[in-house]
Amino acid sequence: MTETADATTRKQKPRARRRGFLVLGVLAMLLPFGAAQAGIQEGTVSWYGGQFHKRPTASGELFNTNALTMAHPTLPFGTRVKVTNLKNGCSVVVRVNDRGPFIGHRIADLSKAAAQTLGMMQRGIAHVSLEILGEADDEGAED
């Protein structure tokens, strides 16, 4: 009888562990790649404008250089992100509406309006932090 009790105990413990791993696995699959990390990312951003103005973005909306938007490789479209220029302390809240960047080790591409707000127009790139704020409201979109 002790053999049966030991066998039952052994079977129950692995199931509990597997459930925990299963939950973590499902959560990892549901979160966009990179968003599972802390809500802050740091790196180099650039800006894009003129030649892309009024062209479709990856989200399907037309790109507007005067809107506060951003291209990011993995964040869901509509995500609001606070971008802070670490050199001068300027910050702006933008909305993800495109994919990119496609150059080097940059973490995002900003619209011209966002780049102007951050004071990075002359240099073209800036070292920033990205803080994920959440999904944009339909009425309160940041453009």
PyMOL commands that set and color helices and strands:
alter all, ss='L'
color gray80, all
select helices_A, chain A and resi 2-30+50-52+112-118
alter helices_A, ss='H'
color red, helices_A
select strands_A, chain A and resi 40-47+69-71+79-85+91-98+108-110+125-135
alter strands_A, ss='S'
color yellow, strands_A
deselect
rebuild
show_as cartoon
